[in-house]
Amino acid sequence: MPAVDPSFLFTDPYVTTRSRKSAWPPALGGAFYLHGEDEFRKEKALKELVDAHLDPATADFNYDLLRGREVEPETLASILATPPMMAEYRVVVLREVEGLATSARAREVLLGAVKNPPPGLALVLSATVPQGSKAKLYDELRRQCESVEFQSLAPEDVPGWLMERTREVHGVEMDVDAAQALGAAVGVSLGILEQELEKLAGFAGEGATITLEHVRAAGTHLPSQDRWAWFDMVGERRFREALNALPVLMGQGESGVGLVVGLANHLLRLGLVVEGGTPALEASLPPRQKWLARRLAAQGSRWPGAEVRGALEGLLRVDRLLKSGGPREEHLLEEWLLVLLARKEAA
C-alpha cells in the first residue's frame, strides 16, 4: 500500500465544509464524496485518495473509472459489487455523479453502496452540483460519505494562495506585487494559475524570488491597473492617484458595486487597526490573507478614526445611490474620492 496520507483533506483550513462522521483519519475504505466548484483542489483530493488506496502492482485489476453521464445502473451495480483481487482495496472513481440524479435505479444502486460499502471498496465520488438543484441525492451523499466541499477561492485569497503554492510546491518565493498582479490577470482559476506558476518558477530560476518583472517578462497579460494596488492607493491616502487611476480600472470592466464592496472591506480593516491595533487586525484576517497585516497596519497608522468612519459613511451613500440607479458609477466614486482629498488637504 502506498504511503500516502489523504488527511490533508480534512486538516486544510481552506476546505469549505466537511462531514465529520468520524475522527480523522478514519479507517481507509468506504465512500468519499468530493464536490464544489474548485476543480483544481477537487482533482488533487481525488488523486490523493486513489493513491492512498490503490496498490500499483494490482492496479489493472482493482481500478475502475466511471462517468455518471455514461454508466448504466446495472453496470455500476456490478462494478461496485466486485471484490478486490490480490489487494486490500478495489478503487472505483465515479465522476459526474450529477449524471445519476435523474435515474431512480442509478440513485438506488449508488446510495446502497455508500450506506453499506462492500468490504474492500474505496468509492471516490466527484460532483459539481448544478446551481439551484434540489435533488435529494446530494444531501444523502453528504450525510452518508466522508464529504468535502471545495468552493472557489475568494479573489482576495488568490495572492496568498499563489505565494504559498510557489513556496511549498515550486520551492521559490513570490513577492506580493507579483502575486497580486497575477491574481488580477487570471482570476480564481487555480488550474490556470498553477500553469503560470510552473512557467514563472522555471523563468525565475532556482532560489530566485518571482517578481512583478518576471510576470511581465514571461508574457502574462496584465491589467493596466490592478484593483488591489488601487485599494492600497486609497489606504495610503494617495487620493489624487486613485482618482487618476479610477477611469482605467472602470475601463477594464470593474463594477462600481464591486469596488465599493472591496473599499468597504479595506477601510473596515484599517478601522480595526485604528481602534484595536495590529493584533485586532491579525485576528480578523482569514488564513490566506494574514500576509496583509503588515501592509494594512502601516496604512491604518495614517488614518484618524473619525476619517475612517467618515469614509465608510460616504461609501454607504455611494452604495445606496448605485442601487437606486442614480448617477454613473464612476462619477459617484470620483465624488467620494474628491471629498476625501478635500478633507486631507484641509487638515
BARO-908708 format. One record per residue (C-alpha): residue number from 0; x, y, z. Coordinates in steps of 0.05 Angstrom, whole numbers, plus 32768, in hexadecimal, padded with zeros to 4 digits. Example, Ala and Ser with C-alpha at 12.3 -4.5 7.8 and 13.67 -1.06 7.14 Angstrom:
! BARO-908708
seq,u,v,w
0,80F6,7FA6,809C
1,8111,7FEB,808F
//
This chain:
! BARO-908708
seq,u,v,w
0,8000,8000,8000
1,801C,8045,7FED
2,8031,8070,8028
3,8003,80AA,8015
4,7FDA,80CC,804B
5,7F9A,80EC,8031
6,7F8E,810F,8073
7,7FA1,8151,8053
8,7F59,8153,803C
9,7F40,815B,8082
10,7F76,8186,80A1
11,7F7A,81B9,8068
12,7F5C,81F9,8086
13,7F45,820E,8040
14,7F17,81D4,8034
15,7ED1,81F2,8039
16,7EA9,81BC,805B
17,7EB5,8175,806F
18,7E89,813F,808D
19,7EA4,8126,80CF
20,7E88,80E0,80D3
21,7EC5,80C9,80FA
22,7F07,80E0,8115
23,7F3C,80E8,80E0
24,7F5F,80C3,80C6
25,7F29,808D,80C1
26,7F37,8047,80AA
27,7F45,8046,8060
28,7F0E,802E,8032
29,7EC5,8042,802C
30,7EA8,807C,8005
31,7EC5,80C2,7FFA
32,7E9C,80FA,7FDB
33,7EC2,8135,7FBE
34,7E98,816E,7FA5
35,7E9A,81B9,7F97
36,7EB1,81E8,7F60
37,7EFC,81E7,7F6B
38,7F11,81B0,7F3A
39,7F5C,81B9,7F48
40,7F5A,81A8,7F92
41,7F23,8174,7F87
42,7F4F,8150,7F54
43,7F8A,8153,7F84
44,7F60,8134,7FBB
45,7F46,80FE,7F8C
46,7F8D,80EA,7F78
47,7FA5,80E8,7FC1
48,7F6B,80BA,7FD4
49,7F78,808C,7F99
50,7FC3,8089,7FAA
51,7FB3,807A,7FF3
52,7F8A,803C,7FE2
53,7FA4,8020,7FA0
54,7FDF,7FEF,7F9E
55,8004,7FFF,7F5D
56,8017,7FB5,7F55
57,7FCE,7FA1,7F4E
58,7FB1,7FE2,7F32
59,7F9C,7FC0,7EF0
60,7F6D,7F93,7F17
61,7F55,7FC3,7F4D
62,7F47,8006,7F2D
63,7F0A,801E,7F08
64,7EFB,8064,7EEE
65,7EB2,8071,7EDF
66,7E89,80AE,7ECA
67,7E43,80B8,7EE4
68,7E2A,80D2,7EA1
69,7E40,8093,7E7E
70,7E3C,8057,7EAD
71,7DFE,802B,7EAE
72,7DE0,801A,7EF3
73,7DEC,7FCF,7EEB
74,7E34,7FD9,7ED6
75,7E3E,8007,7F12
76,7E20,7FD3,7F40
77,7E4D,7F9C,7F24
78,7E8C,7FC5,7F2B
79,7E7C,7FDC,7F72
80,7E70,7F94,7F87
81,7EB1,7F79,7F6B
82,7EE2,7F67,7FA3
83,7F2C,7F7B,7FA1
84,7F5C,7F4B,7F7F
85,7F9F,7F3C,7FA1
86,7F9B,7F7F,7FC7
87,7F7A,7F9D,8004
88,7F50,7FD0,7FDD
89,7F2D,7FD7,7F9C
90,7F26,8020,7F86
91,7EEB,803A,7F5F
92,7EEB,8083,7F49
93,7EA8,809D,7F33
94,7EAC,80E2,7F12
95,7E70,810C,7EFD
96,7E44,80F0,7F35
97,7E10,8124,7F21
98,7E03,80F9,7EE3
99,7DE1,80C5,7F10
100,7DB1,80F6,7F32
101,7D77,80EB,7F01
102,7D79,809E,7F01
103,7D55,807D,7F3C
104,7D78,803A,7F30
105,7DBD,805B,7F2D
106,7DB0,8082,7F6D
107,7D99,8042,7F8F
108,7DD9,801D,7F7B
109,7E07,8056,7F8F
110,7DE6,8065,7FD2
111,7DE5,801B,7FE3
112,7E30,8018,7FD9
113,7E40,8056,8002
114,7E13,8042,803C
115,7E30,7FFC,803F
116,7E71,7FFA,8019
117,7E88,7FB3,8006
118,7EC7,7F9D,802A
119,7F05,7FB5,8007
120,7EE3,7FEC,7FDE
121,7EFE,8033,7FDB
122,7EC9,805B,7FB5
123,7EDF,80A2,7FA2
124,7EA6,80CE,7F88
125,7EB1,8111,7F65
126,7E78,8141,7F56
127,7E69,8188,7F42
128,7E22,8193,7F5C
129,7DF8,81BB,7F2A
130,7DE9,8200,7F44
131,7DA5,8202,7F66
132,7D9D,81B6,7F65
133,7D6F,819A,7F9B
134,7D7D,8151,7F8C
135,7D7F,8128,7FCC
136,7DB8,80FD,7FB2
137,7DEC,8132,7FC4
138,7DD2,8139,800C
139,7DD4,80EE,8014
140,7E1B,80EA,7FFB
141,7E31,8121,802A
142,7E12,80FB,8065
143,7E2A,80B5,8053
144,7E70,80C1,8038
145,7EAF,80E3,8050
146,7E9B,8123,802D
147,7EC6,815F,801B
148,7EB0,819E,7FF7
149,7EE2,81C7,7FCF
150,7EC6,820B,7FBF
151,7EEC,823B,7F92
152,7F1E,8266,7FB7
153,7F09,82AD,7FC4
154,7F30,82DE,7F98
155,7F4E,82FC,7FD8
156,7F6C,82B8,7FE9
157,7F8F,82AE,7FA6
158,7FD0,82D5,7FB4
159,7FD9,82AF,7FF5
160,7FCC,826C,7FD1
161,7FFF,827F,7F9C
162,8035,8290,7FCD
163,8028,8251,7FF6
164,8024,8224,7FB9
165,8064,8241,7F9B
166,808B,8235,7FDB
167,8070,81F0,7FEC
168,806B,81D0,7FA7
169,809D,81F4,7F7C
170,80D2,8204,7FB0
171,80D8,824E,7FA1
172,80BB,828E,7FBF
173,808A,82BE,7F9E
174,8085,8306,7FB4
175,8043,8327,7FC4
176,8041,8355,7F87
177,804C,831A,7F58
178,8016,82F0,7F7A
179,7FE3,8329,7F78
180,7FF1,8338,7F2F
181,7FEC,82EF,7F1A
182,7FAC,82E6,7F43
183,7F8E,8325,7F23
184,7FA1,830B,7EDD
185,7F88,82C3,7EE4
186,7F52,82C5,7F1A
187,7F40,8289,7F45
188,7F4D,8251,7F13
189,7F80,822A,7F3B
190,7F90,81FB,7F02
191,7FA5,8235,7ED5
192,7FCA,8256,7F0E
193,7FF1,8216,7F1B
194,8006,8214,7ED2
195,801E,825C,7ED8
196,8044,824B,7F17
197,8068,8211,7EF6
198,807D,823F,7EBD
199,8093,8277,7EEC
200,80BA,8249,7F1A
201,80E2,8230,7EDF
202,80EA,8276,7EC5
203,8103,8293,7F07
204,8133,8259,7F15
205,8143,8231,7F53
206,8148,8259,7F94
207,812E,8299,7F74
208,80F2,82C2,7F89
209,80BC,82CB,7F54
210,80B1,8315,7F4C
211,8081,8341,7F25
212,80B7,8348,7EEF
213,80B9,82FC,7EE7
214,806E,82FA,7EDE
215,8072,8330,7EA8
216,80AE,8311,7E86
217,808C,82CD,7E83
218,8057,82EB,7E56
219,801D,82EA,7E87
220,7FE8,831B,7E70
221,7FE1,834A,7EAC
222,7FA9,837D,7EB7
223,7FBF,83C5,7EB1
224,7FA6,83D1,7EF8
225,7FA0,839A,7F2B
226,7F67,83A3,7F5C
227,7F8F,8390,7F9A
228,7FC4,83C4,7F8A
229,7F8C,83F6,7F83
230,7F70,83E5,7FC7
231,7FB6,83EF,7FE3
232,7FB7,8435,7FC3
233,7F79,8446,7FEA
234,7F94,8425,8029
235,7FD4,844E,8023
236,7FA9,848D,801A
237,7FC4,8498,7FD4
238,7F80,84B1,7FBE
239,7F97,84D9,7F82
240,7FBA,849C,7F65
241,7F7C,8472,7F73
242,7F51,84A6,7F4E
243,7F7F,84A3,7F11
244,7F7F,8456,7F11
245,7F34,844E,7F1A
246,7F21,8457,7ED0
247,7F55,8422,7EBD
248,7F39,83F2,7EF1
249,7EF1,83FD,7EDA
250,7F07,83F6,7E91
251,7F20,83B0,7EA0
252,7EDA,839A,7EB4
253,7EDA,83A5,7EFF
254,7E95,83B4,7F1B
255,7E86,83ED,7F4B
256,7E64,83BC,7F7B
257,7EA1,838F,7F7B
258,7ED0,83C8,7F89
259,7EA3,83E2,7FC1
260,7EA2,839D,7FE2
261,7EEE,8398,7FDC
262,7EF8,83DE,7FF7
263,7EC9,83D3,8031
264,7EEE,8393,8044
265,7F31,83B7,803F
266,7F1A,83F2,8069
267,7EFA,83C6,809E
268,7F3E,83A4,80A7
269,7F60,83E8,80AD
270,7F2C,83FA,80E2
271,7F40,83BC,8108
272,7F88,83D4,8108
273,7F73,8418,8121
274,7F46,83FD,8158
275,7F6A,83BD,816E
276,7FAF,83BE,8150
277,7FD2,8389,8126
278,7FBC,834E,8153
279,7F73,835E,8146
280,7F80,8360,80FB
281,7FA7,831F,80FB
282,7F70,82FB,8121
283,7F3D,8310,80ED
284,7F63,82FC,80AE
285,7F53,82B9,808C
286,7F8C,8287,808A
287,7FA2,8297,8043
288,7FA0,82E2,8050
289,7FCD,82E5,808D
290,8005,8301,8062
291,7FDC,8342,805D
292,7FE5,8353,80A6
293,8026,837A,80A0
294,800F,83A1,8063
295,7FCB,83B3,8080
296,7FE9,83C4,80C4
297,8017,83F7,80A2
298,7FDC,8414,807C
299,7FB0,8417,80B9
300,7FE3,8441,80DE
301,7FD6,8479,80AC
302,7F8B,847D,80BA
303,7F69,84A1,80F4
304,7F2E,8478,810C
305,7EFC,84AE,80FB
306,7F13,84AF,80B3
307,7F0B,8463,80AC
308,7EC4,846A,80C5
309,7EB7,84A4,8096
310,7ED2,847D,805B
311,7EA6,8441,806B
312,7E69,846D,8073
313,7E78,848B,802F
314,7E7E,8446,8011
315,7E3B,8433,802E
316,7E1C,846F,8009
317,7E3F,8459,7FC8
318,7E24,8413,7FD1
319,7DDD,842B,7FD9
320,7DE2,8458,7F9C
321,7DFF,8420,7F73
322,7DC6,83F2,7F85
323,7D92,8428,7F77
324,7DAA,8432,7F30
325,7DC6,8478,7F3E
326,7E01,849A,7F1B
327,7E37,8473,7EF6
328,7E60,8444,7F21
329,7EA1,8466,7F10
330,7E85,84AB,7F21
331,7E6E,8494,7F66
332,7EB2,8477,7F78
333,7ED6,84B4,7F5D
334,7EAB,84E0,7F8A
335,7EBA,84B3,7FC6
336,7F05,84B8,7FB9
337,7F01,8504,7FAF
338,7EE1,850B,7FF3
339,7F19,84E3,8013
340,7F4D,850C,7FEE
341,7F2D,854D,8005
342,7F2C,8536,804E
343,7F75,8521,8049
344,7F8B,8563,802C
345,7F62,858B,805E
346,7F83,8565,8097
//
